[in-house]
């Protein structure tokens, strides 16, 4: 990143092209790709990722450790969603939110090793993704047809 800053500061004429390229890169997002990424990351979790047990400040329950591991896997997508919402990249934020929700839904339906310790985690994280996405548009919801097709058992997302 530092090299890019130096390059752009020494060649300010490249700045408009660099911004266009960055915006094009941000715009090349599909919910299906995001969903696959979230799904694959959750399926890759196993009991070795469950860091439960004694700690300096007490004892970490397996359920808390599972939540932490799952949240850690989804956190980069949440950060990206927050950034796109702040930048007002509405279409990209919507695609990212839909992808996070679908990835979590598929992982919950498919099942993954840590799910037995954190059963409600995927649906609660999906709700958190919706909350982030709705920050600038309180009255918006994901399209009902989208929810019915991709997350039918999570119809509460559009109530």
Secondary structure, 3 states (H helix, E strand, C coil): CHHHHHHHHHCHHHHHHHHHHHHHHHHCCCHHHHHHHHHHHHHCCCHHHCCCEEECCEEECHHHHHHHHHHHHHHHHHHHHHHHHHCCCHHHHHHHHHHHHHHHHHHHHHCCHHHHHCCCHHHHHHHHHHHHHHHHCCCCCCCHHHHHHHCHHHHHHHC
